[in-house]
């Protein structure tokens, strides 16, 4: 399994380290974000959109709101400034995530073992039904798309397991039991 220390270390055409992981990019004070290459691309696209499109939209909203005059009772101005603060905060968050991304090369991992990037079909014994999850890093998690974090209770329990194995997961309302039916990659 190859892991890249930083998004800038990853070259999609070659599977090797571009930088020595022991020091050159020491980010020990920062949280590492385990991500797939697809997840990094999605965050990069969001960052680009916020910087190039959304910032301009907000700047225009602020200009229009300023043209109304008195700022003490200008709800349009307040709303635009709040939106600007939110967007700038998200930009900082995305830049930090990308700077501290640890890209997992899914192609270099065993396809039959659950890891980040795996699509896992499980049988839920409590509800007697089958569910399919995509295991992703915490920055990529999206329950609406069945993308669960490798740091979530279910994700942690599934990591490293193979089809046929059973896991028990402590969840807020008790214990959930699953059997892994299949593990595959995209």
C-alpha positions in Angstrom: 0.0 0.0 0.0 1.4 3.4 -1.0 0.5 6.4 1.0 1.4 9.9 -0.1 2.3 12.4 2.6 0.8 15.4 0.9 -1.4 16.0 -2.1 1.6 17.6 -3.9 3.6 14.4 -3.5 1.1 12.4 -5.5 1.6 12.0 -9.3 -1.3 10.0 -10.8 1.0 8.6 -13.5 3.6 7.1 -11.2 3.2 5.1 -8.0 6.1 6.3 -5.9 7.0 8.8 -3.3 8.3 12.1 -4.6 9.5 13.3 -1.2 11.0 11.6 1.8 8.2 11.1 4.4 10.7 11.4 7.3 11.0 15.1 7.8 10.7 17.3 4.7 7.0 17.7 5.2 6.7 17.3 8.9 3.1 18.2 9.8 3.0 16.5 13.2 0.9 19.3 14.7 -1.7 19.0 11.9 -4.4 16.4 11.5 -3.8 14.0 8.6 -6.8 13.5 6.3 -6.8 10.1 4.7 -8.4 10.5 1.3 -8.8 8.8 -2.0 -7.5 10.5 -5.1 -11.1 11.1 -6.2 -11.8 12.7 -2.8 -8.9 15.1 -3.2 -10.1 16.1 -6.7 -13.6 16.8 -5.4 -12.2 19.1 -2.7 -9.9 20.8 -5.2 -12.9 21.5 -7.4 -14.9 22.9 -4.5 -11.9 25.1 -3.5 -11.5 26.4 -7.1 -15.2 27.2 -7.3 -15.2 29.1 -4.0 -12.1 31.1 -4.9 -13.1 31.9 -8.5 -16.9 32.0 -8.6 -18.3 32.4 -5.1 -15.9 35.1 -4.0 -16.9 37.2 -7.0 -20.6 36.7 -6.4 -20.2 37.8 -2.7 -18.1 40.8 -3.7 -20.9 41.9 -6.0 -23.5 41.4 -3.3 -21.5 43.5 -0.9 -21.1 46.3 -3.6 -24.9 46.3 -4.2 -25.6 46.3 -0.4 -23.2 49.2 0.1 -25.1 51.2 -2.5 -28.2 51.1 -0.3 -26.4 53.5 2.1 -26.8 53.2 5.9 -25.1 50.1 7.1 -26.6 50.1 10.5 -29.9 48.6 9.2 -28.7 47.0 6.0 -29.7 43.4 6.2 -28.4 42.7 2.7 -24.9 43.9 3.7 -25.0 41.8 6.9 -26.1 38.7 5.0 -23.4 39.2 2.3 -20.7 39.7 5.0 -21.9 36.6 6.9 -21.8 34.6 3.6 -18.3 36.0 2.9 -17.1 34.9 6.4 -18.6 31.4 5.8 -16.9 31.0 2.4 -13.6 32.3 3.6 -13.7 29.8 6.5 -14.5 27.0 4.2 -11.6 28.0 1.9 -9.2 27.9 4.9 -10.7 24.5 5.9 -10.3 23.0 2.4 -6.7 24.4 2.0 -5.8 22.8 5.3 -7.4 19.5 4.4 -5.6 19.4 1.0 -2.3 20.5 2.6 -2.5 17.6 5.1 -4.0 15.0 2.8 -2.7 11.5 2.9 -3.7 10.0 -0.4 -4.3 6.3 -0.4 -3.5 4.6 -3.7 -6.4 2.2 -3.9 -4.8 0.2 -6.7 -1.9 -0.8 -4.5 -4.1 -2.4 -1.8 -5.5 -5.9 -1.7 -8.9 -5.8 -3.4 -10.3 -8.5 -1.1 -9.6 -6.5 2.1 -11.6 -3.6 3.3 -9.7 -0.3 3.3 -10.2 3.3 2.3 -11.7 3.2 -1.2 -13.4 -0.2 -0.8 -17.1 -0.8 -1.6 -18.4 -3.1 1.0 -21.6 -5.0 1.0 -22.7 -6.2 4.4 -25.7 -8.0 6.0 -27.1 -6.1 8.9 -28.4 -8.7 11.4 -30.5 -6.2 13.3 -32.7 -5.3 10.3 -32.0 -8.5 8.3 -31.1 -6.5 5.2 -28.1 -5.8 3.0 -26.3 -2.4 2.9 -23.5 -1.2 0.7 -20.9 1.3 2.0 -18.0 3.0 0.4 -15.2 3.5 2.9 -13.6 6.9 2.6 -11.5 9.3 4.7 -13.4 11.6 7.1 -13.2 14.6 4.8 -15.0 12.6 2.1 -17.8 11.1 4.3 -21.3 11.6 3.0 -24.0 9.4 4.5 -26.5 10.3 1.8 -24.2 8.6 -0.7 -23.4 5.7 1.7 -19.8 7.0 2.0 -18.7 6.3 5.6 -15.5 7.4 7.2 -12.7 5.1 8.0 -12.8 6.8 11.5 -16.5 6.1 12.1 -17.4 3.1 14.4 -18.6 1.0 11.4 -15.7 2.1 9.3 -13.1 1.2 12.0 -14.7 -2.2 12.5 -14.7 -3.0 8.8 -11.1 -1.9 8.0 -8.8 -4.9 7.4 -11.6 -7.4 7.2 -12.6 -9.7 4.3 -15.8 -11.2 2.9 -17.3 -13.8 5.2 -16.0 -12.1 8.4 -18.4 -10.8 11.0 -18.0 -7.6 13.0 -19.8 -6.1 16.0 -19.9 -2.3 16.3 -20.7 -0.3 19.4 -23.1 2.4 18.3 -25.1 5.0 20.3 -28.1 2.7 20.6 -26.3 -0.5 21.4 -24.4 -3.0 19.3 -24.8 -3.5 15.5 -23.7 -6.8 14.0 -22.7 -7.1 10.4 -21.4 -9.9 8.1 -19.3 -8.8 5.2 -20.8 -10.2 2.0 -18.4 -8.7 -0.5 -15.5 -6.3 -0.9 -14.6 -4.6 -4.2 -13.0 -1.6 -5.7 -14.5 0.8 -8.2 
